[in-house]
Amino acid sequence: WFAQEVNAVNSKLAVADNDMIKLATGEAQSLHEVMIHLEEAKLSFQLLAQVRNRLLDAYQEVMRMQV
């Protein structure tokens, strides 16, 4: 599951990067679409980072438990 989410976020970042290149070269259709893609990529990355942090915290908590 986590690997699929990483791949999804990576593809959103790639789309945003391509949109930025198109905007810089003047090929972009709409500035609004570019900004929307950038925000989607940013929010997706932030969500993935928070999920990763929570998973690591949970793992560390389990490892601290005494049997």
N, C-alpha and C positions, 0 to 999 in steps of 0.2 A: 504494500500500500504506500509506504513512505517513498519508495523508489519511483512509483508512478507519479506521485505528487511532485517530487523533485523534477522529473522530466516535464511535467505540465508547466511548472514555474519557469523552467529553462526555456521552453518554447515561447512562453509569453515574453520573457526577456529578449529573446531573439527577434520576435515580431516588433517589439518596441525599439530595438536597436536598428532594425531595417527601416522602420518608419522615421527614425531620426536621420538616418543617412539620406532617405528620400527627401526629407524636409530640407536638409542642408544643400542638396543638389537641385532643389526646386521641382522635384517630381511628385511631391506629396499632393494628394487630392484636397485634403482638408486638415487644417491645423487642429481642429477639434478632435478628429479621430486620432491623430498622433498623441494629443494630450490624454485622451481616454485610454489608449493603449499603454502609455507610460504609467498612468495611475493604477491601472489593473495590474501591471507587472510589479509595481512597487508594493501594492497591498498584498499581492500573492506572496511575494518574497518575505514581507514582514510576518504574515500569517505562518508561513512555513518555518521561519526562524523561531517564532513563539512556540509552535508545536514541538519543534526539536528541543527547545530548552525545557519544556514540560516533560518530555520523554526522558531526557537526561536526568532531570531532578527526580523523577519517579524511579529510575534505575538506581541512582545513587542512594535513594532512601531504602530501596529493597536490599541493596548490598550492605547497608548499615545494620539491618535487622539481625538480631541474634537468634540462632536456631535452638 
